[in-house]
Amino acid sequence: RKLIRLSQLKSKLAAENLEEIDWVTFGVIVKKITPQSANNGRTFSIWRLNDLRDLNQCVSLFLFGDVHKEHWKTDQGTV
């Protein structure tokens, strides 16, 4: 597997076809938004993830359904 840092993800997406590569990434939850309700009434969470290399490059991760139910209490700072 190829490691792609979150701070490099945008440039890698533009330069390579990541669907053809076996790759992994990691992130630290640097910010959690209070769970929200969608228009359909279902609750979801938003986490901002960072690799701690470039604090200006974050990825937003939206958690819906069973993933939200299972992980919404995960602490900020968790990898």
VOKOLKE-86336 format. One record per residue: y, x, z of N, C-alpha, C in turn; residue in three letters. Coordinates in Angstrom, 3 decimals. Layout:
// residues N
- Y X Z Y X Z Y X Z ala
...
***
This chain:
// residues 79
- -1.190 0.837 0.000 0.000 0.000 0.000 1.239 0.872 0.000 arg
- 2.262 0.348 -0.620 3.533 1.061 -0.689 4.491 0.455 0.332 lys
- 5.080 1.294 1.168 6.072 0.832 2.139 7.419 0.701 1.449 leu
- 8.006 -0.477 1.560 9.365 -0.700 1.057 10.193 -1.153 2.248 ile
- 11.200 -0.376 2.589 12.072 -0.727 3.708 12.903 -1.956 3.336 arg
- 13.197 -2.777 4.328 14.024 -3.963 4.075 15.362 -3.586 3.455 leu
- 15.929 -2.454 3.882 17.229 -2.039 3.337 17.125 -1.617 1.874 ser
- 15.911 -1.388 1.358 15.703 -1.014 -0.042 15.210 -2.183 -0.886 gln
- 14.911 -3.291 -0.256 14.252 -4.396 -0.947 15.044 -4.922 -2.138 leu
- 16.340 -5.106 -1.975 17.157 -5.646 -3.069 17.122 -4.737 -4.290 lys
- 17.276 -3.438 -4.106 17.257 -2.514 -5.246 15.867 -2.418 -5.856 ser
- 14.827 -2.479 -5.038 13.452 -2.434 -5.556 13.133 -3.684 -6.366 lys
- 13.616 -4.851 -5.910 13.397 -6.086 -6.657 14.044 -6.027 -8.041 leu
- 15.188 -5.372 -8.116 15.887 -5.256 -9.403 15.221 -4.250 -10.328 ala
- 14.594 -3.216 -9.764 14.065 -2.121 -10.573 12.570 -2.234 -10.877 ala
- 11.806 -2.925 -10.053 10.359 -2.954 -10.202 9.839 -4.384 -10.157 glu
- 8.663 -4.588 -10.743 7.987 -5.878 -10.643 7.082 -5.815 -9.417 asn
- 7.568 -6.282 -8.268 6.828 -6.162 -7.019 5.596 -7.047 -6.966 leu
- 5.489 -8.004 -7.882 4.294 -8.847 -7.922 3.071 -8.055 -8.359 glu
- 3.278 -6.913 -9.013 2.165 -6.096 -9.498 1.855 -4.927 -8.576 glu
- 2.559 -4.819 -7.449 2.390 -3.702 -6.521 1.907 -4.245 -5.180 ile
- 0.980 -3.517 -4.555 0.525 -3.865 -3.207 1.493 -3.202 -2.231 asp
- 2.441 -3.988 -1.668 3.479 -3.409 -0.835 3.592 -4.134 0.495 trp
- 4.185 -3.440 1.453 4.418 -3.995 2.784 5.836 -3.652 3.221 val
- 6.307 -4.389 4.197 7.603 -4.085 4.791 7.536 -4.448 6.272 thr
- 8.532 -4.084 7.009 8.607 -4.453 8.416 10.053 -4.747 8.745 phe
- 10.261 -5.478 9.815 11.620 -5.792 10.220 11.695 -6.118 11.693 gly
- 12.867 -5.952 12.222 13.175 -6.283 13.601 14.043 -7.533 13.568 val
- 13.740 -8.493 14.441 14.574 -9.693 14.519 15.879 -9.284 15.206 ile
- 16.966 -9.223 14.432 18.251 -8.826 15.003 19.117 -10.031 15.363 val
- 18.774 -11.199 14.812 19.520 -12.408 15.151 18.642 -13.616 14.884 lys
- 18.709 -14.579 15.799 18.010 -15.846 15.622 19.033 -16.970 15.645 lys
- 18.936 -17.856 14.687 19.782 -19.038 14.641 19.054 -20.133 15.423 ile
- 19.776 -20.912 16.203 19.181 -22.035 16.929 18.446 -22.931 15.933 thr
- 17.217 -23.365 16.257 16.473 -24.226 15.325 17.327 -25.389 14.823 pro
- 17.166 -25.682 13.539 17.950 -26.694 12.837 17.033 -27.806 12.338 gln
- 17.619 -28.935 12.007 16.872 -30.027 11.385 17.259 -30.120 9.926 ser
- 16.249 -30.175 9.062 16.481 -30.337 7.627 16.810 -31.801 7.347 ala
- 17.224 -32.088 6.126 17.554 -33.461 5.733 16.373 -34.410 5.900 asn
- 15.159 -33.860 5.786 13.967 -34.702 5.933 13.548 -34.861 7.393 asn
- 14.345 -34.314 8.338 14.067 -34.454 9.755 13.169 -33.387 10.346 gly
- 12.631 -32.510 9.515 11.746 -31.456 10.006 12.568 -30.282 10.527 arg
- 12.095 -29.676 11.598 12.809 -28.576 12.242 12.385 -27.244 11.632 thr
- 13.348 -26.328 11.529 13.063 -24.990 11.020 13.929 -23.975 11.750 phe
- 13.560 -22.721 11.635 14.308 -21.619 12.247 14.724 -20.632 11.178 ser
- 15.764 -19.865 11.476 16.203 -18.778 10.602 16.305 -17.512 11.446 ile
- 15.644 -16.466 10.985 15.746 -15.155 11.619 16.439 -14.209 10.653 trp
- 17.270 -13.320 11.199 17.840 -12.225 10.403 17.072 -10.974 10.776 arg
- 16.482 -10.341 9.768 15.652 -9.155 9.961 16.343 -7.920 9.417 leu
- 16.082 -6.785 10.054 16.664 -5.516 9.637 15.658 -4.416 9.931 asn
- 15.725 -3.305 9.193 14.816 -2.184 9.442 15.458 -1.095 10.310 asp
- 16.657 -1.349 10.815 17.422 -0.455 11.694 17.860 0.836 11.007 leu
- 17.702 0.913 9.711 18.204 2.064 8.961 19.621 1.796 8.480 arg
- 19.860 0.606 7.969 21.177 0.206 7.479 21.468 -1.176 8.056 asp
- 22.276 -1.227 9.101 22.514 -2.488 9.800 23.287 -3.511 8.976 leu
- 23.826 -3.093 7.827 24.523 -4.027 6.949 23.578 -4.734 5.980 asn
- 22.342 -4.287 5.886 21.362 -4.871 4.970 20.351 -5.693 5.761 gln
- 20.549 -6.993 5.813 19.639 -7.891 6.521 18.974 -8.836 5.532 cys
- 17.816 -9.320 5.929 17.085 -10.320 5.159 16.956 -11.560 6.042 val
- 17.252 -12.720 5.487 17.081 -13.969 6.225 15.690 -14.508 5.959 ser
- 14.995 -14.843 7.024 13.648 -15.395 6.936 13.686 -16.813 7.491 leu
- 13.290 -17.781 6.677 13.270 -19.185 7.078 11.846 -19.549 7.481 phe
- 11.701 -20.132 8.666 10.389 -20.514 9.182 10.291 -22.032 9.207 leu
- 9.297 -22.580 8.507 9.086 -24.023 8.418 7.693 -24.391 8.904 phe
- 7.480 -25.649 9.193 6.161 -26.196 9.475 5.448 -25.514 10.627 gly
- 4.153 -25.216 10.422 3.338 -24.609 11.470 3.848 -23.228 11.868 asp
- 4.413 -22.492 10.918 4.948 -21.161 11.240 6.109 -21.298 12.222 val
- 6.985 -22.251 11.977 8.091 -22.501 12.911 7.552 -22.886 14.282 his
- 6.613 -23.834 14.315 6.064 -24.304 15.590 5.425 -23.179 16.386 lys
- 4.748 -22.274 15.701 4.031 -21.197 16.378 4.941 -20.043 16.815 glu
- 6.024 -19.780 16.058 6.795 -18.553 16.284 8.248 -18.747 16.691 his
- 8.750 -19.959 16.826 10.199 -20.134 17.049 10.666 -19.544 18.366 trp
- 9.777 -19.341 19.327 10.173 -18.775 20.603 10.106 -17.243 20.623 lys
- 9.739 -16.617 19.525 9.655 -15.162 19.464 11.019 -14.569 19.826 thr
- 11.009 -13.537 20.667 12.248 -12.943 21.163 12.963 -12.101 20.113 asp
- 14.289 -12.170 20.163 15.117 -11.272 19.361 14.773 -9.833 19.786 gln
- 14.699 -8.926 18.841 14.312 -7.551 19.114 12.851 -7.270 18.828 gly
- 12.084 -8.308 18.561 10.668 -8.146 18.244 10.512 -7.581 16.837 thr
- 9.519 -6.691 16.659 9.228 -6.125 15.335 8.165 -6.988 14.686 val
***
